[in-house]
């Protein structure tokens, strides 16, 4: 039992940074990049072998003075947009970004059309009712003349 507990702590990665700024950048990057194997865990939370390798690669890139965008671009080039929790806007995923807005606008146009159509139907019925009322008055006059 003692050995099994000891092996659980062996998976924890420890990285020593020269300054606190690089350490903060490291934590930001591993929190914002998704594990390719786990799919819904970031690199910081995942215990998979690939996540450990990617954390090591990020550490090495930080130590070689790479910027955050360079590191993210490397990960995206290697694993695709999937590694980003917030994918970038490009031609491949434009439908995902614009689709909800297009559907919202289409829905609003349908609602506006139906409301206007209903308004036209109501006004047509009112005109028909007025005409029927006039015809009834005229009919009453004609009937009253016949009685006299």
Secondary structure, 3 states (H helix, E strand, C coil): CHHHHHHHHCCCCCCCCCCHHHHHHHHHHHHHEECCCCCCCECCCCCCHHHHHHHHHHHHHHHCCCCHHHHHHHHHHHHCHHHECCCCCCCCCHHHHHHHHHHHHHHHHHHHHHHHHHHHHHHHHHHHHHHHHHHHHHHHHHHHHHHC
